[in-house]
Amino acid sequence: MSSQIPNLTVDLGAGLVLKAPVVAASGTFGYGEEYAGVLDLNRLGAVAVKGLSLEPRSGNPEPRLIETPSGMLNAIGLANVGLDAFVSKKLPFLRRFDVKVIVNIFGGTIEEFEELAQRLSEADGVHALEVNVSCPNVKQGGISFGQFPSAVFEVVRAVRDKTHLPTMVKLSPNVTDIAEVAKAAHAGGATAVSLINTVIGMAIDVESRRPKLAAWTGGLSGPAIRPIAVRMVWEVSKAVPIPILGMGGITCGEDAVEFLLAGASAVAVGTANFMSPRATIEVLDGLIRYMERHRIQDVKQLVRAIDRGPRD
Ligand SMILES: Cc1cc2nc3c(=O)[nH]c(=O)nc-3n(C[C@H](O)[C@H](O)[C@H](O)COP(=O)(O)O)c2cc1C
């Protein structure tokens, strides 16, 4: 006889309950509609939409996306439709599905973050905010907010003052001590953290001696960064008591389990969507098969369940 269907429900804090622990990662899944024809969005825990700014942005010049060994470098430049078009044209489509909508936001100033938070809190169909602190801080010469725990604290506190929505902070791996930044996000009122964003990288065409990306540097993602991501999830899980959405190079169920064991309560799938548009569902099905194989009834049993015992 087949075993009971495992319980896949997870709680990402402040009332953000997902029916499955797999999320589509911001920037790799458009606004959901791009994928609705190839998979059932209702099976996902949540869709994190492309990073949203107040005004529309066309992003960086081409080339802005290249393949690298076991990964991808992108310098898209946070191209997006802007707040108004998102609320009027993209949200109504997502409201047709039984899936949580996480809106990833970024701004050049704290005031922009505040306005995004306030206006999205009034919109119908937004379940949570994901604050992307990897964007340049205009008033600090363009250095990203995520570089400084104090700046992360300020942004998160400002956003929390404007919203009742669960608010996760998307942490950058391009820092010396990610646990310190996670602590600042928690102190500012974050209800969860998501990590990792892309790792800054660069590639050069040796024939032309030109950088391969028009923007010179870009964000590395995909399986190449997975061990970095797992290590950072583990460090953050020891540093803060809030739930973690883990990501970085996840392509199958076993990869997802690795993040859960390290301390994530749920996972997000990004670059794998470019390799297989059904990657989110494949990860979810792989996770279910893993749970059945190991007779695990509830996915929460896997969270931080790394075995610390002796190797033999
Ligand atoms: C093309 C592309 C665009 C992205 N855009 C965003 C974004 O707008 N906001 C954000 O917080 N993260 C963005 N990310 C980062 C991903 O959400 C994710 O954190 C990262 O790629 C690591 O996961 P992965 O290896 O599964 O892709 C983007 C990643 C890629 C590859």
The ligand as a MOL file (V3000), in Angstrom:
LIG
                    3D

  0  0  0     0  0            999 V3000
M  V30 BEGIN CTAB
M  V30 COUNTS 31 33 0 0 0
M  V30 BEGIN ATOM
M  V30 1 C 18.1740 36.5460 -14.4300 0
M  V30 2 C 18.0410 36.7230 -12.9490 0
M  V30 3 C 17.3120 37.8040 -12.4370 0
M  V30 4 C 17.1810 37.9940 -11.0500 0
M  V30 5 N 16.4530 39.0350 -10.5820 0
M  V30 6 C 16.2900 39.1970 -9.2360 0
M  V30 7 C 15.4880 40.2530 -8.7040 0
M  V30 8 O 14.8760 41.0360 -9.4550 0
M  V30 9 N 15.4070 40.3940 -7.3490 0
M  V30 10 C 16.0520 39.5230 -6.4870 0
M  V30 11 O 15.9450 39.6880 -5.2640 0
M  V30 12 N 16.7830 38.4820 -6.9640 0
M  V30 13 C 16.9110 38.3140 -8.3060 0
M  V30 14 N 17.6630 37.2530 -8.7790 0
M  V30 15 C 18.3070 36.3220 -7.8370 0
M  V30 16 C 17.5090 35.0140 -7.6850 0
M  V30 17 O 16.2150 35.2710 -7.1710 0
M  V30 18 C 18.2520 34.0230 -6.7570 0
M  V30 19 O 18.4100 34.6100 -5.4950 0
M  V30 20 C 19.6370 33.6300 -7.2680 0
M  V30 21 O 19.6520 33.5410 -8.6850 0
M  V30 22 C 20.1470 32.3160 -6.6790 0
M  V30 23 O 19.2680 31.2430 -6.9770 0
M  V30 24 P 19.4530 30.2700 -8.2660 0
M  V30 25 O 20.8810 29.7960 -8.2780 0
M  V30 26 O 18.4510 29.1550 -8.0820 0
M  V30 27 O 19.1480 31.0880 -9.4710 0
M  V30 28 C 17.8000 37.0650 -10.1680 0
M  V30 29 C 18.5180 35.9810 -10.6840 0
M  V30 30 C 18.6510 35.8020 -12.0530 0
M  V30 31 C 19.4370 34.6120 -12.5480 0
M  V30 END ATOM
M  V30 BEGIN BOND
M  V30 1 1 1 2
M  V30 2 1 2 3
M  V30 3 2 2 30
M  V30 4 2 3 4
M  V30 5 1 4 5
M  V30 6 1 4 28
M  V30 7 2 5 6
M  V30 8 1 6 7
M  V30 9 1 6 13
M  V30 10 2 7 8
M  V30 11 1 7 9
M  V30 12 1 9 10
M  V30 13 2 10 11
M  V30 14 1 10 12
M  V30 15 2 12 13
M  V30 16 1 13 14
M  V30 17 1 14 15
M  V30 18 1 14 28
M  V30 19 1 15 16
M  V30 20 1 16 17
M  V30 21 1 16 18
M  V30 22 1 18 19
M  V30 23 1 18 20
M  V30 24 1 20 21
M  V30 25 1 20 22
M  V30 26 1 22 23
M  V30 27 1 23 24
M  V30 28 2 24 25
M  V30 29 1 24 26
M  V30 30 1 24 27
M  V30 31 2 28 29
M  V30 32 1 29 30
M  V30 33 1 30 31
M  V30 END BOND
M  V30 END CTAB
M  END
